Amino acid sequence: MDKEMSLEQANDLLEQTIKQLENRALPMDESIELYAKACELLALCMKKLDAYKGRIEQIDQKLARDMTEDNYG
């Protein structure tokens, strides 16, 4: 799995993989492979979302510190 894949790319690929699982009568081996791929993509999306959330929290904390310093500093 490409760790440098963007969230949007991973999400698009995840959606395509889910559609493949939903829209076909696949052999069990292929279904399991697609399921594993979907799980990896989901984990990658969640990891990237957590990183974005952490970054947003850092920005919010910095803004709060800056505002406090401006008001009381």
Residue frames as qw, qx, qy, qz and C-alpha x, y, z in Angstrom:
[[0.000, 0.891, 0.455, 0.000, 0.00, 0.00, 0.00],
 [0.417, 0.475, -0.003, 0.775, 1.38, 3.37, -1.02],
 [0.383, -0.580, -0.466, 0.548, 1.85, 5.40, 2.18],
 [0.149, -0.229, 0.129, 0.953, 2.29, 8.54, 0.06],
 [0.040, -0.496, -0.729, -0.469, -1.20, 8.16, -1.38],
 [0.178, -0.233, 0.147, -0.945, -3.41, 11.14, -0.59],
 [0.347, 0.188, 0.724, -0.566, -6.53, 10.77, 1.51],
 [0.606, 0.456, -0.006, -0.652, -8.63, 11.47, -1.55],
 [0.473, 0.399, -0.734, -0.281, -6.82, 8.83, -3.61],
 [0.022, 0.076, -0.957, 0.280, -7.11, 6.23, -0.84],
 [0.452, 0.294, 0.527, -0.657, -10.79, 7.02, -0.34],
 [0.613, 0.456, -0.282, -0.581, -11.50, 6.75, -4.07],
 [0.379, 0.300, -0.871, -0.091, -9.70, 3.42, -4.26],
 [0.179, 0.049, 0.852, -0.489, -11.55, 2.21, -1.18],
 [0.583, 0.371, 0.234, -0.684, -14.89, 3.11, -2.78],
 [0.579, 0.431, -0.559, -0.408, -13.92, 1.29, -5.99],
 [0.176, 0.202, -0.951, 0.155, -12.88, -1.77, -4.00],
 [0.365, 0.178, 0.684, -0.605, -16.15, -1.80, -2.07],
 [0.645, 0.423, -0.081, -0.631, -18.11, -1.54, -5.33],
 [0.445, 0.354, -0.799, -0.196, -16.18, -4.51, -6.69],
 [0.030, -0.026, 0.928, -0.370, -17.11, -6.50, -3.59],
 [0.442, 0.324, 0.484, -0.683, -20.77, -5.47, -3.82],
 [0.591, 0.528, -0.109, -0.600, -21.36, -5.76, -7.57],
 [0.506, 0.419, -0.719, -0.230, -19.82, -9.08, -8.49],
 [0.960, -0.225, 0.086, -0.144, -20.22, -12.74, -7.80],
 [0.228, 0.747, -0.618, 0.095, -16.54, -13.22, -7.04],
 [0.804, -0.005, -0.572, 0.162, -14.65, -16.37, -6.17],
 [0.657, -0.729, -0.173, 0.087, -13.97, -16.56, -2.44],
 [0.713, -0.160, 0.032, 0.682, -10.21, -16.08, -2.85],
 [0.246, 0.445, 0.219, 0.833, -10.70, -12.87, -4.83],
 [0.393, -0.788, -0.302, -0.366, -13.31, -11.62, -2.36],
 [0.734, -0.579, -0.132, 0.329, -10.92, -12.15, 0.52],
 [0.571, 0.058, 0.117, 0.811, -8.12, -10.34, -1.31],
 [0.003, -0.618, -0.277, -0.735, -10.42, -7.39, -2.04],
 [0.581, -0.757, -0.278, -0.104, -11.60, -7.38, 1.57],
 [0.724, -0.363, -0.057, 0.584, -7.98, -7.27, 2.79],
 [0.357, 0.305, 0.207, 0.858, -7.24, -4.42, 0.36],
 [0.259, -0.746, -0.324, -0.521, -10.31, -2.53, 1.61],
 [0.690, -0.664, -0.219, 0.188, -9.17, -2.98, 5.22],
 [0.627, -0.123, 0.052, 0.768, -5.71, -1.64, 4.40],
 [0.133, 0.485, 0.286, 0.816, -7.19, 1.36, 2.59],
 [0.457, -0.779, -0.335, -0.269, -9.57, 2.05, 5.45],
 [0.714, -0.513, -0.134, 0.457, -6.68, 1.94, 7.93],
 [0.467, 0.120, 0.160, 0.861, -4.69, 4.33, 5.74],
 [0.113, -0.668, -0.340, -0.653, -7.64, 6.74, 5.51],
 [0.606, -0.743, -0.283, -0.008, -8.13, 6.64, 9.28],
 [0.689, -0.286, -0.038, 0.665, -4.41, 7.26, 9.87],
 [0.280, 0.319, 0.229, 0.876, -4.45, 10.25, 7.55],
 [0.319, -0.741, -0.357, -0.470, -7.62, 11.64, 9.14],
 [0.692, -0.623, -0.229, 0.284, -6.04, 11.29, 12.59],
 [0.559, -0.061, 0.071, 0.824, -2.99, 13.19, 11.35],
 [0.019, 0.540, 0.311, 0.782, -5.20, 15.96, 9.95],
 [0.529, -0.752, -0.355, -0.166, -7.12, 16.10, 13.22],
 [0.698, -0.436, -0.133, 0.553, -3.86, 16.41, 15.16],
 [0.379, 0.186, 0.183, 0.888, -2.68, 19.20, 12.88],
 [0.210, -0.678, -0.364, -0.603, -5.97, 21.07, 13.28],
 [0.647, -0.690, -0.300, 0.123, -5.73, 20.72, 17.07],
 [0.612, -0.193, -0.016, 0.766, -2.20, 22.17, 16.95],
 [0.133, 0.420, 0.279, 0.854, -3.42, 25.12, 14.90],
 [0.436, -0.733, -0.386, -0.352, -6.32, 25.70, 17.32],
 [0.700, -0.550, -0.224, 0.396, -4.01, 25.55, 20.34],
 [0.471, 0.022, 0.089, 0.877, -1.60, 28.01, 18.75],
 [0.088, -0.584, -0.353, -0.725, -4.47, 30.35, 17.93],
 [0.581, -0.730, -0.352, -0.076, -5.73, 30.15, 21.52],
 [0.666, -0.369, -0.104, 0.640, -2.22, 30.88, 22.88],
 [0.308, 0.244, 0.218, 0.893, -1.77, 33.79, 20.48],
 [0.265, -0.692, -0.382, -0.552, -5.13, 35.25, 21.43],
 [0.666, -0.658, -0.292, 0.196, -4.36, 34.89, 25.14],
 [0.592, -0.179, 0.011, 0.786, -0.98, 36.55, 24.71],
 [0.119, 0.445, 0.310, 0.832, -2.56, 39.39, 22.73],
 [0.432, -0.721, -0.363, -0.403, -5.19, 39.96, 25.41],
 [0.695, -0.714, -0.059, 0.057, -3.02, 39.52, 28.49],
 [0.804, -0.080, 0.073, 0.585, 0.54, 39.83, 27.32]]
